[in-house]
């Protein structure tokens, strides 16, 4: 299973991934790397993928269906 983790900024992504035997990949932005490492959640093997965002998301105007955490399936955002 792959688990996506999105940190609020690159420095937080680095802290989350520290000491995990990670592999670093380039992202779409040179500032937002993609960090990958193996991890176990409740005994299940996972490949963790950690990335980050830059900017102030509160300044964007989202449609009503995207304004609340549980208002849409996350797959619809991609």
Number of C-alpha atoms within 10 A of each C-alpha: 7 12 14 11 15 15 18 15 15 19 11 15 22 17 10 15 19 12 9 13 12 16 12 14 12 11 13 9 10 8 13 20 19 23 24 21 17 15 16 10 8 6 7 8 12 14 14 20 20 24 24 20 16 12 8 8 10 7 7 7 9 11 7 8 10 15 11 9 9 9 10 12 9 10 6 7 7 4
